[in-house]
Amino acid sequence: MTLDPIHVENIARLAYGIAGDVDTTDHDDLAEGVWREWLPELRRDGRVVIEPVDAHERRRAPIDDAALTDRPFETVHGLDSGTINPTTFKNGLVVDVAHAAMASAPTDLDLHRDRTIVATVHAGDSTADFDDEWRERDDGHTRQRVLHAPRVNRYAEGVVHALALYLAEGTHALDHADEVDDLLVLDGPIYPKELFTWDDRNPELGALAREAKPRAVVEKYVRLVERFVERDVPLAGFVKNPSSGTVVRALARKGVEPPWPDDTALFTRLLERREGGGGGAFAGEGDARGGRGDRVDDELTFTTWFRSRGGADATMAADGDALGIERELDPELYEPAFMVVYDPRTDVTYKLEAPYAFARDEGVRERLTRQVLADVATTRGPPEAVGKADELARISATEKAALRRKFEERFDSDQQATYDDRRWGKEPY
């Protein structure tokens, strides 16, 4: 049954009471204060967690000019990994399967054929052992293996998902690193940060992250950075849905009440421009306020680069321990650096990451910035190579259902169904 018109109206009236208690002008002023006074050297517990690599500025780029500019990288490779999502079976097994692919712009069909597939299994039976060696299929174009996940009492679905996803992605990236001549862009962060956040969720997960198998997954990304530094080929990560909370958490610990749920909301506030002051000023500049006037949408807006050592990035900071993994380069070269890009046409904010080994070079930063601005201006989304990799690696809903049925047949065990599966039609009930 749908809502009656009176119900819709009554719900809408709730917005009036909420809006009356929110002063967006204060938000603009606070955002500007954070930008000018805090971000040039943001500290948490006396430790610098965010600082500019060089200049500390917000900049603009006319969208038409950015789209038409010459790309600084002749070829760009993108890499992504997709999964069927964790699936629990009645026999006690929890399984996820990840499928990684690399794409290039311009297109390289032979490269697009290559895949890396990982099935990760969690079993309640301590005597079970599903570990397998890497095997080749499809005339050597596919590498695949089964990984037996370490046992956990909780979060089994999250564990199998993260290990499958990152092992497939990291392995595929390393195997094809030498085929990248100009630039590799991962679909997502440059490190498996989901594993780095396990410490925050549960002590058991924090201990698990330091076990051999999770560390081996993380080590692939450490070696990937080293391989690209050795070859002097930039490596980056395009984060479509950034969710870091390093800045807002640091502010909260200092007694400042941030009105933003995460750093992305803060940067969106800082980069969005509205008519009404200075020809479309940034929040806090001139008389422009985020709550007045139409959004100015003829220019991409973006920040200069920052080094990040807080939150999930603390693991790979120079003073972090990288989960005990040996780093062959100066530890600070592994630190993540980032810039933020805002597209007013879609009202979406993106983050571009790169290891400090590349971001410390002004010329590389400038080329990466121009490349991502040109790509976002053209695609209204991720770079073309990343979009292609996403299409190659994505497993459709129909394919997921078919693969799960294959597992049911092989295990001679049904999936553990939930009411939501039936209610929302996720699977045939």
C-alpha positions in Angstrom: 0.0 0.0 0.0 1.3 3.4 -0.9 1.1 6.5 1.2 -2.0 8.7 1.0 -1.5 12.3 -0.1 -2.2 13.4 3.5 0.6 11.2 4.8 3.1 12.6 2.3 2.1 16.1 3.3 2.4 15.3 7.0 5.9 13.8 6.5 7.0 16.8 4.4 5.9 19.2 7.2 8.5 17.6 9.4 11.2 19.2 7.3 10.0 22.7 8.4 10.7 21.9 12.0 14.1 20.4 11.1 15.1 23.3 8.8 14.2 25.9 11.4 17.0 24.6 13.7 19.8 24.5 11.1 21.7 27.7 10.3 23.7 26.9 7.1 25.4 30.3 7.3 27.2 29.0 10.5 28.2 25.9 8.6 29.8 28.0 5.9 31.8 30.0 8.4 32.9 26.9 10.2 34.0 25.2 7.0 36.0 28.3 6.1 37.6 28.3 9.5 38.5 24.6 9.2 40.1 25.2 5.8 42.1 28.3 6.8 43.0 27.4 10.4 43.0 23.7 10.8 43.8 21.9 7.5 47.2 23.5 7.0 48.3 21.2 9.8 45.6 19.1 11.4 46.7 17.4 14.5 45.2 14.6 16.6 46.7 13.8 20.0 49.7 15.9 19.0 50.3 14.0 15.8 49.9 15.7 12.3 47.3 13.6 10.5 46.6 16.0 7.5 48.9 18.5 6.0 49.3 20.1 2.5 52.0 18.6 0.2 52.8 22.1 -1.1 50.2 24.9 -1.8 47.0 25.0 0.3 44.4 26.3 -2.1 41.0 25.7 -3.6 41.0 26.0 -7.4 38.6 26.1 -10.3 38.7 24.7 -13.9 36.2 25.6 -16.6 34.5 22.3 -17.5 34.6 22.8 -21.3 38.3 23.7 -21.2 39.2 20.8 -18.9 37.3 18.3 -21.2 39.2 19.6 -24.3 42.6 19.8 -22.9 45.3 17.4 -24.0 45.7 14.4 -21.6 49.1 14.4 -19.9 49.2 10.5 -20.0 49.1 8.9 -23.4 47.6 5.7 -22.1 45.8 5.0 -18.8 45.1 1.6 -17.3 42.3 1.0 -14.8 41.8 -1.9 -12.4 38.8 -3.1 -10.5 37.5 -6.2 -8.7 33.9 -7.2 -8.3 32.3 -9.9 -6.1 29.2 -12.0 -5.8 28.8 -10.7 -2.2 29.2 -12.9 0.8 26.9 -15.9 0.8 26.1 -18.1 3.8 25.1 -21.8 3.2 23.3 -24.1 5.5 26.3 -26.4 5.8 28.1 -23.6 7.7 30.3 -22.3 4.9 30.5 -18.6 4.1 31.8 -17.8 0.6 32.5 -14.8 -1.6 34.1 -14.8 -5.0 36.0 -11.9 -6.5 36.9 -11.3 -10.1 39.5 -8.7 -11.1 40.1 -7.2 -14.5 42.4 -4.5 -15.9 41.3 -2.2 -18.8 43.1 0.5 -20.8 42.3 3.6 -22.7 42.8 3.3 -25.6 41.4 -0.2 -25.5 43.6 -3.4 -25.4 41.3 -6.4 -26.0 44.0 -9.0 -25.1 44.5 -7.3 -21.8 40.8 -7.1 -21.2 40.5 -10.9 -21.5 42.9 -11.5 -18.6 41.2 -12.1 -15.2 42.1 -13.1 -11.7 39.4 -15.0 -9.7 39.5 -15.7 -5.9 37.0 -17.7 -3.9 37.4 -17.1 -0.1 35.8 -19.6 2.2 35.1 -19.4 6.0 34.2 -22.6 7.8 33.1 -23.2 11.3 34.8 -26.6 11.2 38.3 -26.2 12.4 39.4 -29.4 10.7 38.5 -28.2 7.2 41.2 -26.9 4.8 40.1 -25.4 1.5 43.4 -23.6 0.6 44.4 -24.2 -3.0 47.3 -23.1 -5.2 47.0 -20.7 -8.1 45.7 -22.5 -11.2 45.5 -21.3 -14.8 42.4 -21.5 -17.1 41.4 -20.1 -20.5 44.8 -20.7 -22.1 46.5 -18.8 -19.3 44.3 -15.7 -19.5 42.7 -16.6 -16.1 44.4 -17.3 -12.8 42.2 -18.6 -9.9 42.5 -20.0 -6.5 40.6 -20.8 -3.3 41.6 -19.1 -0.1 40.6 -20.5 3.3 39.9 -17.5 5.5 41.1 -17.4 9.1 38.3 -18.3 11.6 36.4 -15.6 13.4 33.5 -15.8 15.8 31.8 -12.8 14.1 32.1 -10.8 10.9 32.7 -13.9 8.8 30.9 -12.3 5.8 33.0 -9.1 6.0 36.2 -11.1 6.3 35.6 -13.3 3.2 34.5 -10.3 1.2 37.5 -8.2 2.0 40.1 -11.0 1.5 38.5 -12.1 -1.8 38.2 -8.6 -3.2 41.7 -7.4 -2.3 43.6 -10.6 -3.0 42.1 -10.7 -6.5 42.7 -7.0 -7.1 46.3 -6.9 -5.7 47.3 -10.1 -7.5 46.0 -8.9 -10.8 47.6 -5.5 -10.4 51.0 -7.1 -9.7 50.8 -9.6 -12.4 50.1 -6.9 -15.0 52.2 -4.1 -13.6 54.7 -4.3 -16.4 52.1 -3.8 -19.0 51.4 -0.3 -17.7 53.5 2.3 -19.4 52.1 5.7 -18.3 49.5 5.5 -15.4 47.6 2.9 -13.4 44.4 4.0 -11.6 42.8 1.6 -9.2 39.0 1.8 -8.8 39.1 2.8 -5.1 41.9 3.6 -2.7 45.6 2.7 -3.2 45.5 0.3 -0.2 43.1 -2.3 1.1 41.8 0.2 3.8 38.9 -2.0 4.8 41.5 -4.3 6.4 43.1 -1.4 8.1 39.8 -0.5 9.8 39.3 -3.9 11.4 41.1 -2.6 14.5 38.3 -0.1 15.0 35.5 -2.6 14.8 36.5 -5.4 17.1 39.6 -6.6 18.9 39.3 -10.0 17.3 39.3 -8.4 13.8 42.2 -6.2 14.8 44.3 -9.3 15.7 43.1 -11.1 12.5 44.5 -8.3 10.3 48.0 -9.2 11.5 47.7 -12.9 10.7 49.6 -14.3 7.8 46.8 -14.4 5.2 45.5 -10.8 5.6 49.1 -9.5 5.8 49.9 -11.3 2.6 47.1 -9.5 0.9 48.2 -6.1 2.2 51.8 -6.9 1.2 50.8 -7.2 -2.4 49.8 -3.5 -2.4 53.1 -2.6 -0.7 55.0 -4.4 -3.4 52.8 -2.8 -6.0 53.9 0.7 -4.8 57.5 -0.4 -4.9 57.2 -1.9 -8.4 55.7 1.4 -9.8 58.3 3.5 -8.0 61.1 1.4 -9.4 59.6 1.7 -12.9 58.9 5.4 -12.4 55.3 4.9 -13.5 52.6 6.8 -11.4 50.1 4.8 -9.5 46.8 6.3 -8.3 43.4 5.4 -6.9 40.1 7.1 -7.9 37.7 6.9 -4.9 34.1 7.3 -6.1 32.5 7.3 -2.7 35.1 8.6 -0.2 34.1 8.1 3.4 37.0 9.1 5.5 36.3 10.8 8.8 39.8 11.9 9.8 39.1 15.6 9.8 35.7 15.6 11.5 36.9 13.2 14.2 40.0 15.3 14.9 37.7 18.4 15.2 35.4 16.6 17.5 38.2 15.6 19.8 39.3 19.2 20.0 35.9 20.3 21.2 34.6 21.6 17.8 31.2 20.2 16.9 31.4 19.4 13.1 28.0 19.5 11.4 29.2 17.1 8.7 28.9 13.3 9.0 32.3 12.8 7.2 35.1 14.5 5.5 33.4 14.3 2.1 30.5 16.4 3.3 33.0 19.0 4.6 34.9 19.1 1.3 31.7 19.3 -0.6 30.7 22.3 1.5 34.1 23.9 0.8 34.1 23.3 -2.9 30.5 24.0 -3.8 29.8 27.5 -5.2 26.6 29.4 -5.1 25.4 32.5 -6.9 25.1 35.6 -4.8 28.6 36.6 -3.9 31.8 37.3 -5.9 30.5 35.6 -9.0 30.0 32.3 -7.2 32.4 32.3 -4.3 33.4 29.3 -2.3 31.6 28.7 1.0 32.7 31.4 3.5 34.1 33.7 0.9 32.4 37.1 0.1 28.7 37.0 0.7 27.9 33.6 -0.9 26.2 31.1 1.3 25.5 27.5 0.6 21.8 27.9 1.3 21.2 30.8 -1.0 21.3 31.1 -4.8 21.7 28.5 -7.5 24.7 26.2 -7.7 27.3 27.4 -10.1 28.0 24.5 -12.4 30.3 25.7 -15.2 33.5 24.8 -13.4 35.0 21.9 -11.6 36.4 22.8 -8.2 39.2 21.0 -6.5 41.8 21.2 -3.8 45.5 21.0 -3.9 47.2 17.9 -2.5 47.4 16.7 1.1 49.3 14.1 2.9 47.2 11.8 5.1 48.3 9.9 8.2 45.0 9.6 10.1 42.2 7.0 10.3 42.8 4.1 8.0 45.8 5.9 6.5 47.7 5.6 9.8 48.7 2.0 9.0 50.9 3.1 6.1 52.1 6.4 7.6 55.9 6.7 8.1 55.3 6.2 11.9 52.9 3.3 11.3 54.0 -0.3 11.3 52.3 -1.4 8.0 51.0 -4.4 9.9 54.6 -5.6 10.3 55.2 -5.8 6.6 58.8 -4.9 5.6 59.0 -1.7 3.5 61.9 -1.5 1.1 61.7 2.3 0.5 61.7 5.2 2.9 58.5 4.6 4.9 57.2 8.1 4.2 57.1 7.3 0.5 54.2 4.9 1.1 52.0 7.5 2.8 48.8 8.2 1.0 48.4 11.7 -0.5 45.1 13.0 -1.9 43.2 15.7 -3.7 39.5 16.3 -3.8 37.4 17.1 -6.9 33.8 18.3 -6.9 31.6 18.1 -10.0 28.7 20.6 -9.6 26.8 19.1 -12.5 26.2 15.9 -10.6 26.8 17.3 -7.0 29.3 14.5 -6.5 32.7 14.7 -4.7 35.6 12.4 -5.6 39.0 11.7 -4.1 42.2 11.0 -6.1 44.9 9.2 -4.1 48.6 8.5 -4.8 51.5 7.3 -2.7 53.7 10.2 -1.5 56.5 8.7 -3.6 54.7 10.2 -6.6 52.8 13.1 -5.0 55.9 14.7 -3.6 56.9 15.5 -7.2 55.3 18.8 -8.4 55.3 17.7 -12.0 53.6 14.4 -11.3 51.0 16.1 -9.1 50.2 18.6 -11.8 49.9 15.8 -14.4 47.6 13.7 -12.2 45.5 16.7 -11.4 45.1 17.7 -15.1 44.3 14.1 -16.0 41.6 13.6 -13.4 40.0 17.0 -14.2 39.9 16.1 -17.9 38.4 12.7 -17.2 35.7 13.9 -14.8 34.8 16.8 -17.1 34.4 14.4 -20.0 32.7 11.4 -18.3 30.8 13.1 -15.4 32.3 10.3 -13.4 35.4 8.2 -13.1 38.2 8.1 -15.7 37.4 6.1 -18.8 39.9 3.3 -18.0 38.4 2.9 -14.5 34.9 2.8 -16.0 35.9 0.1 -18.4 37.5 -1.9 -15.6 34.4 -1.6 -13.6 32.3 -3.0 -16.4 34.7 -5.9 -17.0 34.9 -6.8 -13.3 31.2 -6.3 -12.4 29.2 -9.4 -11.8 25.6 -8.8 -12.6 22.7 -9.8 -10.4 21.7 -12.6 -12.8 25.2 -13.9 -12.8 25.5 -13.7 -9.0 22.3 -15.8 -8.7 23.5 -18.4 -11.2 26.9 -18.7 -9.5 25.3 -19.1 -6.1 23.1 -21.9 -7.5 26.3 -23.6 -8.8 27.7 -23.4 -5.3 24.5 -24.9 -3.9 24.8 -27.8 -6.3 28.5 -28.4 -5.5 28.0 -28.1 -1.8 24.8 -30.1 -1.8 23.5 -27.3 0.5 21.1 -24.4 0.1 21.9 -20.8 0.9 20.8 -19.7 4.3 17.8 -17.6 3.3 16.5 -14.6 5.2 13.1 -13.0 5.2 14.6 -9.9 3.4 15.7 -12.2 0.5 12.1 -13.2 0.1 10.7 -9.8 0.7 12.9 -7.9 -1.7 13.2 -10.7 -4.3 17.0 -11.0 -4.0 16.8 -14.7 -4.8 14.1 -17.2 -5.7 12.6 -18.4 -2.5 
